[in-house]
């Protein structure tokens, strides 16, 4: 043990050797424990959610007439509106597009400003678009990327939003029809 350096006399080379040993150990552990992760896309059958929403709601529920090719339903629910008063309800449909973007429909009878702010990530609405002879506000924000069309008819606010391109959101909004009981 005569070669052992007294404590406090270690060199930078000793630190490099120690760090190399630690990094090699961590690398071996990571190689042994690594498992490839597949992205799980959970699809939702929204027909039953639509039927429940139509029965439970007093205002018209909208749905897309037909889903574009490659769309996968990721959410469909009717729930209490967390941005409104007790008794306010929201209907949400969410889809992943073929290009892995997101498109959603949010309908609510909650307070317009609160609902729009929540559904659009507080995106400014600076222009309008006429869709099926109805004027919608057009809202966009970069971070987090959100594009949205917003309309209010009576007590119900409808918002088509997502990360998809404007033309895809427009086609989705154009396809909306009232759900039948």
N, C-alpha and C positions, 0 to 999 in steps of 0.2 A: 503494500500500500504506500510505498514511498513515492510512487509516481502521482498520487492523487494531489490535486491542487488544493490549497487551503480555500475555505469558503470565502467568497468575495473577490477571488482572483481569476474568475472565469473570463474567457475571452469572447469576442464576437463570433469566432469560429465555433466555439462550444454552443452558443445560442443557435447558430445555423444548423448544427447537427441535431440539436434537441427539437427544433421546429420541423426539420425534415422527418424525424421519427414520428412526431405527432401527426403531420400531414399524411404520411404513408399509412399510418394506422387508421386514420379517418377514411382515407381512400379505399382501403381494403374493406372496411365495414360498409361503406356506401355501395361498393360493388356487390357484396354479398346480400345486402338488403334491398337493392334496387329492383323494382317491379314496374314494368311498363304500365302506364295508366291510359285506358281508353276513355274517351269522352262519352259519357252516358247521356243520351238524349231521351228524356222521359216524355213520352207522348201522352196526351190527355184526350179522352173521349168526351168532347164537350156537348154532345147532343143531350145527355141527361142533365147537365148543368143548365143548358138553355131551357129545357122543359121546366125545371125547378124555378128558374128565374122568371119565366113567363107566368107561371102560376102565382108566384109570391109577389110580383111587382104590380104596381098600379099604373106605371107609365110604360110606354112601348120599349121593348128590348130590341136592340139591333144586332144583327149577325151578318157576316159576309154571305152573299147569295151562293157563291161557290168559292172554294179555296184555290188559289193559284197552285200550279204544279210545284211540288217540292216543299210546300208549307207544312210545318209540323206544329200542332197545337201544344203549347207548353203550359198554359193556364186557362182556366175557365171557372169563374166563381162569382157568386153574388154574396155580398157581405156588408156589414155596417160601414158607413163612410167615416173613416177616422178623422177626416178634416171638416166634419160638419156637426150638426146638432144630433141629439139622440133621435133615432128614427130615420135619419138620412141613410140612403143605400147607394152602393156602387156596384156596377156590373163590369167585370174585367175579362177580356179575352186576350191571350197573348200567343204569338206565333213566332217560330224561327223560320226564316226564309231559306230558300235553297242556297243562297250565298252566305248563310250563317249570320244574317242581320236579324234585327228584332222589329216586329210590328205588333202594336197592341191597340185595342179599343177599350176606352174607359168611359163609361156613362155613369152619371151621378146626379142626384137631386140635392146635393150639398151646396154650400155657398160657392158661387162661381169662382171668385178670385182665389180662394183657398184650394179648390179642386184643380183649377187650371195650373196654378203655381206648382202643386205637388206632381201632377201628371206630366208637366213639361219641364221639370227641373228648373223652374223659374225662367224659362226662355222668354225673351221679349217677342211680342207678337206685333210685327211691323208692317205686314201687308195682308192682303186677302186673296182668296181664290174662290171662284164659283164652281161648286161641285153639285151636279144634278140640280141646277137652278137654285141652289142655296148658297149663301155667302158664308164661308168659313174663314176664320183668322188663320194666318200662317205664322208659326212661331219656330224659332231656331236658336240653338245655343251650341257652342263648340265643345265645352267641357262641363259635364260629360255630354258627348254628342247626343243631341236630341232634336229631332224635327217633328213638328206636330201641326195638325189641322184641328181647329177648335170651333165648335158651333154651340149656341145655346138656343133651345126652343122651349118656351115656357119655363118650367122649373128644372128641365133636364139639360145638362151639359154633356156633349159628346166630344171625345178627343181621340183622334187617330194619331198615334205617335210611334216613334221608334228610331232606330239607327239606319233604316233602309233609305235608299235614295228617294227624292221627292216624287219621281214618276211612279215608283212602286207604292208609296203611301197614297198617292192620288188614286191609283187603280183600286186599292183596297177600299178607300173611302167611297168611291163610285159604286162599289159592289155591295154596299150595306143595304139591307132590307129589314123590315120589321119581322121579328120572329113570330111564328104562328103557334097558337096554343095546341 
